[in-house]
Every structure is written in structure tokens, then in C-alpha cells.
Amino acid sequence: MSRSGKWHESVGAVHLHSDFSDGALPIPEIADIAAEMDIDFLMFSDHNTLEPKRRGLECWHGNILVLIGCEINDPDDRNHYLAFQIDREIERGLSAYTYVRQVHEAGGFGVIAHPSERRSFSDAYPPYPWTAWDTADFDGIEIWNQLSEWIEGVTRANIAWRILHPLRSIRFPVWETLERWDSLNRIRRVVGIGGIDVHAHRIRILGLFPVQIYPYKVQFRSIRTHVLTEKPIRGLTGEVLPFPEAEDQIFRALRAGHCFIVNRALGDGRGFQFRVESGAGIRIMGDRIPNGSLHTFHAEVPRPGRIRLLRNGQVIQTENGDRLIHETRLPGVYRIEVLRRKRGWIYSNPIVIE
């Protein structure tokens, strides 16, 4: 519950590529796959193009809400940026500072992609880290990018195992990214999302043979972003909100940080809750509230796990089970991490006591 009533949970797959850039399949086919995977919405970000939006593909595909953005990069092919809610492409060849500002000025929702990416396995697949931290106009960052984690962990010794067991290679977000995210949220709201960066194309391993890395159906069982909206975007009997309303609900929730990230390979995260009760009422993840009273945090998970409450990036309480309660009067950036099988499962957006 919240100050405005019950929240409605929707599950999304974010950072998808289609055959409009370097993905393997058309958007309608990808949406059909998602319809079998207990997913509610998809967020596409093909490289430097909004052509699918111009062709009318940003719409409901059956009961799957398809949202179209694009992935922008600088002249050095670094500083990749996911831009949504914009109507035209950003000019190529600009600095990251410039295109982040332009997306912001256009009213778009912008997310830094794979900010701490590092890898050296193959010169054919270099890292694309974020270096332009002096800009302050971005809305969010990918705290977990599934494809980056997979590639960064590949070695000549384990590549066969990682190809055969792709979901078991998902372990944790990059600590450096989480640390920076906590620091940024002490200043302003920076939303955390999870991206899968799915392409499903074939790559040549060790220069010898092509292998399809992560088909869409497999990757849809990995990192998901759950959002909490004020209205349900679709009903139990199949009815859906008109597209403009559904789109608005998703992006309002994302901009507010009313969302959390789930490693679906470890179990369904639907039903997770993180809230705080105080003199200001009840607030949920993403909210920022003034200090001055006793605050009681509540975390509830749909199945038992190792629940950790962090303040300013430091673990302050751990519980094994399905709930955690913590009282405090201290300001700070508070968020929840839940582990299962010694791997990361759920990561909340923070609640900030100012």
C-alpha cells in the first residue's frame, strides 16, 4: 500500500535489440516470445535509430506493451546511453555530455548502459564503459547488465560451460556500479534498472565457430525490471489500458524509481515489497522523505532468501527468511539486496531519508 492506494506490479525486459540494428529477430516475433514468458512490457533500444517507432511498432502487441527508444554512443563508441520517450534520433558524433543534455531537454528518459563494463577476452568484443560522469542530466543507470556480466566472465577455460549453462553464470551486479549508484542517490534520484542487452546473434568463438549466445527466450529468464504503477496496465481477463496511458504509467513509475531488479533465474520476484512507515506516512522504493521522526523499514520477499538492508552502501542488517524490519532515525540512502543460492536475486531502488 502507499499514500495513494495499492500499487500494481508489471514485469519488463529492458535493453533489447531487434533486426532494426544488431538483433536477430523482428520486434513482433520477439513480443510473441515474451508473451510466453510471463512478461508485461518490453523496452527496445536499437542502435541510433527510432525507425521501429516511425513504423508504428511502439504499441500493444497482443498483451505485450512494446516501448521504443534507442541506444546512443559517442565517436569512440563509448558512453552508451538508452534514450526513451523521444520522437527523433539524436545526431551522431556528439559528445556524451551533449546527447545526454539533448535527451533531457526533449523530455526523454535516459539511462546509462553498462557503466562499469570491463572485458579483455576478445578484441572483437571490446568493453563500452561510461566515462562522462561530469554530466548530471541522466535519469538512471543499468545497475545490472546481463550480457556484460556473461562476456566479462568468459575465459578460454570456461567458455563451453558458460554457453551450455548461461543462466547459471548470472551472479551479481558490478560492485563499482552499486557503489557509485549509492553515492549519486545521496545527491539526487538516480533510478536503477536491470538490462539484458539481448541480441541473440551468432558470434564467432575463438575465431573458430559461430554460436548463438542467449536466444531471446533464454535471456527473458534472466534480468528483469519490475515496476509499480498506480493503475494496472492490463487486467486479469485480457483487457489493456490504451497505449498512451499504459506508456505513461510505466515511465512515471520508472522516473520515480518505483521499481526493482530481479534475477529471474533464481525465482519469480513478483510480490517483493520495500517500504518505510513514518510520520510522513508510507513510502516505497524511489521515494525521498524528510527526516525528523522514527522510520520503520519493511522488506518482504515472495520466498525465503538472505535479505540485506544497506545504508549508504553499507550492510546494516541481515535476515534469513522472507521479511526484514528495521527502525532508525538516521538519514541516508536505504536499499535492499536479496540473495539466494549465494547469488544476487532482488535489488530494490532506494528509499532516501534526507
N, C-alpha and C positions, 0 to 999 in steps of 0.2 A: 504494500500500500504506500501511497505518497500523499503529499498535501493536496493533490488534485484527483485522487482516486486510484483505481487499480491500473497498473502498468500491463501492457500486452507485449509479450516476447515474440520476436521474429528472428530467424536464423539466416545469416547470409554468408556467401562466399565472396571474398573481396580480392581484387587484383587478378583479373582474368584476361587472357589474351585469346583472340579468335583468329580466323583466317583473314581478318582485315589488317593484321600485321603478321606476327610470327607465331600465332597459334595454329593448331592443327584442324579445327572444325569450325563450321559456321555457327553463329550465335543461336539460331533456332534449335540446332542439334544439341548444343551444349545445354540449353534450357530444358530440353526433353530429358537429358541425363539427370539434371538437377531435380526434376520432378519425381524421380525415383529415390531420391536421397534424403528426404525429409529436410529440404532447404526451402526457404521462403523467397529469398531475393538474391540476385547476382549483380556484382558491380564490375563491369568490364573497363579495362584501361589499355586499349591497344596503343601502340607507339605512335605518338604525334599525329593522330587522326581522330576526327569525330564523324567520319563517313557513315558508320552504322547509325548514328543519331540522325543524320540527314536522310537516311533511307527509311526512317520510321521504325527502327528496331528497338528503340527505347520505349517499352510498353509492357503490358502484360502478355506473357507467352503462356497461355493456359493459366495455371495458378502460380506461375513464377514471375515475380516482378524483376524486369531487366532494366538496369540503370547503366548509362553510358558516360564514361569520361575518357581521358587519355593519359598516357604516361609521357612526360616531357623529360628531356635531358639537355645538358649543356654541350658546348662544342667539343669537349673532351670525353663525351659520353659518360659523364658522372652526374651526380646530384639528380637522380631520377625522382620525379615528382608526379604523384597521381592527382589529376585535376578533374573534379566533378562539378556539375551544375554550371557549366559554361556552354555557350552556344557556338563558339568558333574556336578554331585552333589558335594556339599561341605561336607566333613567328619562331621559326627555328634559328639556332645560332646565338640565342641570347644567353646572358649570364643567369645563374640560378636566382640571384637576388632580383633580377628584372622579371623573370617569369613568375616567381612566387608573388611578387607585388601585383603583377597584372592579373593573375588569377584572383587574388584578394579583391582588387578594385572592380573586377567583373562580377563580384558576388559569389564566386565559386567556393567550393570546399576542397582544400588542398592538403595532401598527406605526403610526408617524406617517405620514400620507399627504401627498404633495406639499408638503413642509415649506417650500420657498422659492418658492412659486408667486407669480408677478407677471404681470399682463397688463392691458392697457387697451384692447384692440381693440374691445370691445363691452360696454356696461353690462349687457347681458343675461347675460353670462358673466363675472362678476367673479372675482378670484382668491380662493383659500381657503388662505392660508398658515398655518403653525404659529407661534404666538407664546408658548405656555405652556412655555418651556424650563426653568422652575424645577421642573418635576416630574421625578422620577428613576425612575418605575416603568414606563416604556415599555420594550419588548424590542427594537424595531428601528425603522428609518426606511426609507422609499422613497428610495433614492439616485437613482432614475431613474423618472419617471412620464411615460409616452409621450404621453398625451393632453395633459398640461400643456405639454410641450415643443412639441407641434404648435400649440396655441392661442396660446402665448406668442410664437411666431414669425410669426403671421399679420399681414399688413398688407393694405391695400386693393390694393397693387401686386402682391402675390404670392399672394393667396388662391386664384386659379384654378389656379396651378401646384401649390400645396400640396394642393389637392383631387385633382388629377389624378395627383400623384406623392407619395402620403402617406408611403411608407416612406423616400423619399429625404430627407425633412425631419428624420429622426432623426439627430442629430449627437452630442451629448454630454450627460451629466448636468450639472446646475447646479453650478458650481464652489463656490458658497457652501455647498451641501449637503454636498459631499465634504469641504470644509474643516472643517465642524462635526462630521461623522462621524469624521474622523481625531482630532479633539480629544476627542470623547466616548470613543473607544476607548482613549485613554490613561488613562482613569479606570476604565472597566468595559466589558464586552462590550455593544456595541450592534450588532445584526445589520443588514446592508444587504440590501435586496431590490429587485427591479425590478417596477414595476406598470404595467399597460397602461390601467387605468381605462376599460375598454370599455363603451360604452352602445349604440352603433350606431343611435342615433335620428337623426331628421332635425332639423336646426337651420336657422333662417332666416338666411341670409347677407345682411348689409347691409339687413336688414329687407325683402328683396325676394322671395327664392325659397328653398324648402326643399331642403336637400342632405343626403343620408345621409353622415355623417362616420365613416369607418372601420367598415365591416362587420366582424363577428367574424372572418371568415376572413382578412381583410387584417390586422387587428390581432394575430391569433395569429402572424403572421410578423414581429412587431416585438420588443418587450422580453420576455424570458423569464427565469425564475429556475430555475437548475439546483441540485438538492440531492444530497448524497452520504449515502446511508443504509447502515446496517450489513447490512440484508437487502434483496434486490430486492423491490419492491412487486408486480411482475408478471414472469412468466417468458417465455422465448422462444417457448414453444408456447401461450401464451394464458392459462395459469393465473395467478391473482392471490392475493395474501395476503388473508386475511379482513379485512374493513373495519377493525375496531378495531386490528389490527396494522399495517395499511398507514398509517392515520392517525397512529398513534404514531410510526412510522418517519419520516414527513415532518416532523412537528412537533419531534421530537427533533433532527433534523438542522438545522432552521431555528433552534431555540433555541440550538444550539451554534455557529451561524454556519458550518456546513459547507455552504456554498452560494456560488454566484457568479451574476452577471448577464450576459446575452448579448443583444446586438442581432442577432437572427436575420436581419435584412435583409442583413447583411454576411457571413453564413455560419453554418453549424451550429457551435456551441461544444462539442458533446459531445467528451469526451476531454481537455478542459483540466485541467491539474494545477498546484497550487501547494502546495509542502510545504517543510519545513525539517528537516534532519538535524543532530543534535547529541548531546551526552551524555545528553539526556533521551529519545533515540530519534527516531522520525519523527513529526512532527505536521503537520496540514493546516490549511487556512484555517479561521478561527474559534477555533483553539486559542491558549491563553496559556501560556507556558512561562517558567521561571526563567532568569535569566542565569547566567553563571559558566563557560561553555565556548565553544568555537568553534561557530558556527552556519552551516550551508551551506544557502542557499535554492535551490530548483529550481522553475522555471516551464517548463511545456511546453504548447504550443498545437497544435490539430489542423491548422492550416495557417499559413503564414508571416504575420507581422504585425510591427508595431513594438511590442516588449514593453518596458514601463517598470516598474521597481521603485521604489516610493516608501517613504520612511521619514518618519513624522510629517508626511505631506502633501507632502514634497519629493522630486522625482525624484533618485535616487542612481545609477541605472544604466539604460542603454537598449541594447537589442539588436534588430537587424533579422533576423528568422528565425523559427524555431519553438521556441527554448529560450533560457533565461537561467539563469546560475549566479552566485551571489554569496555570498562569505564575510564574516562580521562577528562581532565580539564586543560590538557596541553594542546597548543596549536600544532599544526603540521599537515603533511601530505600522507593520508592513510589509505592503504590499499590492501587487497587480499590476493594471496597466491595459494593455490591448492595443488598438492602433489598426489599422484597415485602411481604405484609401482616404481617409486623413486624417479619419476619424471614429471615434468610440468603438465598440469591438466587445465586449470582455470586461472585466468589473470583478470582481475577487475580493473576498471578505471578508478581513479582515486576519489575519495571524499576529502576535501580540504577544509580544515578549521583555520581560519585566518587570524 
